[in-house]
């Protein structure tokens, strides 16, 4: 049994965790929401020292340090979360055994039947095709569905997890299961010629694939960079990344930070929003470019797609900026 005082002590590490692992520089100011399903345009999350949590006043999500460890590292057992905190903060003498403990083992729910039901109902909404201008074929490719009762678009991440987005409000999100990345399996079995585009949102990834069907994209579903970097190392990724995050201060900051981490791993990456030249730099994300200036997005993406493919084949390992 884990000592209650140690559990409380570890909860007090939340401020350090936010600063060291979540790119939060000032805990006295609001910061971008850590909920991967909330695209937080304006900093909406704050840290509460009284309750030792961070809470978003926009989407309502709240996290203590154990919640964030589950979110960032995919650890569902409380003991695993506890041990991860011990590892991160050099409290290795506090690590507890997990292999012989069964009562808090986590069994992931299978959403296959729910996905089938929702996919059958995707015809009952035109949100993706009309509002977001996403190619209809992608709804079948990714088995995207629509929950008619909750009026939520359902994006399956795998059979155990999904990301849901309201078709009626920008502020309503729903997720279930571990915080997987969209298309994270693309990180497996890579080669030196692999080129993957990394976006903030699933809709941005689908926007790129709407323009170029062959493009390979992964969505962080917000700023879930810890899981991304963990998988990059686990799968020994060998290709290059194009960090096509949002064209705003938060996106550029996360892009620079992510590029630095990839540099440390010896992985070539390019921090390129792909849209900074559109509308005099005022276009903030890829889907907005698709819906408001599709021709410019096609022009930019076609050019960069060709350039990065050329780099992956001829200049592997060279680190320089283009475009």
C-alpha positions in Angstrom: 0.0 0.0 0.0 1.2 3.5 -0.9 1.6 5.9 2.1 -1.1 8.6 1.9 1.5 11.2 2.9 3.6 10.3 -0.1 0.6 10.5 -2.4 -0.1 14.0 -1.1 3.6 15.0 -1.3 3.7 13.9 -5.0 0.6 16.0 -5.7 2.6 19.0 -4.5 5.0 18.5 -7.4 2.4 19.8 -9.9 4.0 23.3 -10.2 7.4 21.9 -11.1 5.8 19.4 -13.5 3.9 22.2 -15.3 7.1 24.2 -15.7 9.5 21.4 -16.6 7.2 19.2 -18.8 4.3 21.4 -20.0 6.1 24.6 -21.1 4.3 26.7 -18.5 6.7 29.6 -17.7 4.5 31.7 -15.3 2.1 29.9 -12.9 0.6 33.2 -11.9 -0.8 33.7 -15.3 -3.3 31.7 -17.4 -1.7 29.3 -19.8 -2.9 27.3 -22.8 -5.2 24.4 -21.8 -3.5 21.0 -21.5 -6.6 19.2 -22.6 -5.6 17.6 -26.0 -9.2 17.9 -27.2 -9.4 21.6 -26.6 -7.9 23.9 -29.1 -7.3 26.8 -26.8 -6.8 30.0 -28.8 -6.6 32.2 -25.7 -4.9 30.9 -22.5 -7.7 29.5 -20.4 -6.1 27.3 -17.8 -4.9 28.3 -14.4 -3.0 26.7 -11.6 -4.7 26.5 -8.1 -2.1 26.2 -5.3 -5.0 25.7 -2.8 -6.3 22.6 -4.5 -3.1 21.5 -6.3 -4.8 21.3 -9.6 -4.9 23.2 -12.9 -8.3 23.9 -14.3 -9.6 25.4 -17.6 -12.4 27.9 -17.3 -13.3 27.4 -21.0 -13.7 23.6 -21.4 -14.0 22.8 -17.7 -11.3 20.2 -17.6 -9.2 19.9 -14.5 -6.0 17.9 -13.7 -3.8 17.0 -10.8 -0.4 15.7 -11.4 -1.6 12.1 -11.5 -4.1 13.0 -14.2 -1.4 14.6 -16.3 0.9 11.6 -16.0 -1.9 9.4 -17.3 -2.6 11.8 -20.1 1.0 12.3 -21.2 2.4 8.8 -20.7 -0.6 6.6 -21.1 -0.3 5.1 -17.7 -3.7 3.9 -16.4 -2.7 2.2 -13.2 -2.4 4.6 -10.2 0.8 2.8 -9.1 2.4 3.3 -12.5 1.5 7.0 -12.3 3.0 7.2 -8.8 6.2 5.5 -9.9 6.5 7.7 -13.0 6.4 10.8 -10.7 9.0 9.2 -8.5 11.2 8.7 -11.5 10.8 12.2 -12.8 11.6 13.8 -9.5 14.3 11.5 -8.3 12.3 9.8 -5.6 13.3 6.3 -6.8 13.3 4.9 -3.2 9.5 5.5 -3.2 8.8 3.2 -6.2 6.3 0.5 -5.4 5.9 -2.9 -7.2 3.2 -3.2 -9.8 3.5 -6.7 -11.3 1.8 -8.5 -8.4 -1.0 -6.1 -7.8 -4.3 -6.9 -9.6 -7.0 -4.8 -8.0 -6.3 -1.6 -9.9 -5.4 -3.2 -13.3 -7.0 -1.2 -16.1 -9.0 -2.9 -18.8 -9.5 -0.7 -21.9 -13.0 -0.6 -23.2 -13.7 -1.7 -26.7 -15.7 0.9 -28.6 -15.9 -1.0 -31.9 -19.7 -1.4 -31.8 -20.1 2.3 -30.9 -17.9 3.3 -33.8 -19.9 1.2 -36.2 -23.1 2.8 -34.9 -21.7 6.3 -35.3 -20.2 5.7 -38.7 -23.6 4.6 -40.0 -24.9 8.0 -38.9 -22.2 10.2 -40.5 -24.6 10.9 -43.3 -26.7 12.8 -40.8 -24.3 15.7 -40.6 -22.4 17.7 -43.2 -20.1 19.4 -40.6 -16.9 17.9 -41.9 -17.7 18.2 -45.6 -19.5 21.6 -45.6 -18.2 23.5 -42.7 -14.6 22.1 -42.6 -14.3 21.2 -46.4 -12.8 17.8 -45.6 -12.8 15.3 -48.4 -15.7 12.8 -47.9 -13.6 9.8 -48.7 -11.7 10.4 -45.4 -14.8 9.7 -43.4 -14.7 6.1 -44.6 -10.9 5.8 -44.5 -10.8 6.7 -40.8 -14.2 5.3 -39.9 -15.3 8.8 -38.7 -18.8 8.8 -37.2 -21.5 11.0 -35.8 -23.2 10.5 -32.4 -26.7 11.8 -33.2 -27.8 12.0 -29.5 -24.8 14.1 -28.4 -24.3 15.8 -31.8 -20.6 14.9 -31.7 -18.3 14.0 -34.5 -16.4 10.8 -33.4 -12.8 10.3 -34.6 -11.6 6.8 -33.6 -8.0 6.7 -32.5 -8.0 2.9 -32.2 -10.7 0.4 -30.9 -10.1 1.6 -27.3 -10.0 5.4 -27.7 -11.6 8.2 -29.6 -11.7 12.0 -29.8 -15.1 13.6 -30.1 -15.8 17.1 -31.3 -19.1 19.0 -31.1 -20.7 19.7 -34.5 -22.5 22.7 -33.0 -20.1 24.4 -30.7 -16.3 25.2 -30.7 -16.1 24.7 -27.0 -17.5 21.2 -26.6 -15.1 18.2 -26.7 -15.3 14.6 -25.5 -12.7 12.0 -25.3 -12.5 8.5 -23.9 -9.7 6.1 -23.3 -5.9 6.8 -23.1 -4.7 10.0 -24.9 -3.5 8.3 -28.1 -2.4 10.3 -31.1 -4.3 10.3 -34.3 -2.4 8.1 -36.8 0.4 7.3 -34.3 1.0 3.9 -35.9 2.7 5.8 -38.7 5.7 6.0 -36.4 6.2 2.3 -36.7 8.4 0.7 -39.4 9.8 4.0 -40.6 12.7 4.3 -43.1 15.2 7.1 -43.9 12.8 8.3 -46.5 9.8 8.6 -44.2 8.3 12.1 -44.0 5.5 12.7 -41.5 3.6 16.0 -41.0 2.7 16.7 -37.4 -0.3 18.9 -36.7 -2.2 20.1 -33.6 -5.6 18.9 -34.5 -7.1 15.9 -36.4 -9.1 18.3 -38.6 -5.8 20.0 -39.6 -4.4 16.5 -40.5 -7.5 15.7 -42.5 -7.1 19.1 -44.3 -3.6 18.2 -45.5 -4.8 14.8 -46.7 -7.7 16.5 -48.5 -5.2 18.4 -50.6 -2.6 15.5 -51.0 -4.1 12.1 -50.4 -0.6 10.5 -50.2 0.6 12.7 -47.4 1.4 11.1 -44.0 0.1 13.0 -41.0 -0.1 12.6 -37.2 -2.1 14.8 -34.9 -1.0 15.6 -31.4 -4.6 16.3 -30.5 -3.5 19.5 -28.8 0.0 19.6 -27.3 0.4 15.9 -26.4 4.2 16.2 -27.1 5.3 13.8 -24.3 3.5 10.8 -25.8 4.7 11.8 -29.3 8.4 11.9 -28.2 8.0 8.7 -26.2 6.7 6.9 -29.2 9.4 8.3 -31.5 12.0 6.8 -29.2 10.1 3.5 -28.6 9.7 2.9 -32.4 13.1 4.2 -33.3 11.8 6.6 -35.9 14.2 7.1 -38.8 12.6 9.6 -41.1 12.0 13.4 -40.9 9.2 15.4 -39.4 7.5 18.6 -40.6 6.1 20.3 -37.5 3.0 22.0 -39.1 1.5 23.4 -35.9 -0.7 26.5 -35.7 0.5 29.9 -36.8 0.2 31.6 -33.5 2.5 32.2 -30.5 1.6 29.0 -28.8 2.0 26.8 -31.9 5.3 28.4 -32.8 6.6 28.0 -29.2 5.6 24.4 -29.0 7.1 23.8 -32.5 10.4 25.2 -31.5 10.4 23.2 -28.2 9.5 20.0 -30.1 12.2 20.6 -32.7 14.8 21.0 -29.9 13.8 17.7 -28.4 14.0 16.0 -31.8 17.4 17.5 -32.4 18.6 15.9 -29.1 17.4 12.5 -30.5 19.3 13.1 -33.8 16.0 13.3 -35.8 15.7 15.9 -38.5 12.7 18.1 -38.3 11.4 21.4 -39.8 9.2 23.8 -37.9 7.0 25.0 -40.7 3.4 26.0 -40.3 2.9 25.7 -44.1 0.6 28.7 -44.0 2.7 31.7 -42.7 2.6 33.4 -46.2 -1.2 33.1 -46.5 -3.3 36.2 -45.8 -0.2 38.2 -44.9 0.5 35.8 -42.0 -3.0 36.2 -40.5 -4.1 32.7 -41.2 -3.8 30.8 -37.9 -4.4 27.1 -38.8 -4.4 24.8 -41.7 -8.1 24.1 -41.8 -8.8 27.9 -41.8 -6.5 28.1 -44.9 -8.5 25.2 -46.5 -11.8 26.9 -45.9 -10.9 30.5 -46.7 -8.0 30.3 -49.1 -7.8 26.8 -50.6 -5.8 27.8 -53.7 -3.0 29.3 -51.6 -2.9 26.2 -49.4 -2.7 24.0 -52.4 0.2 26.1 -53.8 2.1 26.1 -50.5 1.6 22.4 -49.6 2.4 21.2 -53.1 5.7 23.1 -53.0 6.7 22.0 -49.5 5.6 18.4 -50.1 8.0 18.1 -53.1 10.8 19.9 -51.2 10.6 17.7 -48.1 10.4 14.5 -50.1 13.6 15.6 -52.0 15.3 16.4 -48.7 14.4 13.0 -47.3 16.0 11.2 -50.3 19.0 13.3 -51.0 20.0 15.4 -47.9 19.2 13.1 -45.0 20.5 14.6 -41.8 21.2 18.1 -43.1 19.5 20.7 -40.8 18.5 23.8 -42.7 15.4 25.9 -43.3 13.4 26.2 -46.5 10.5 28.4 -47.5 
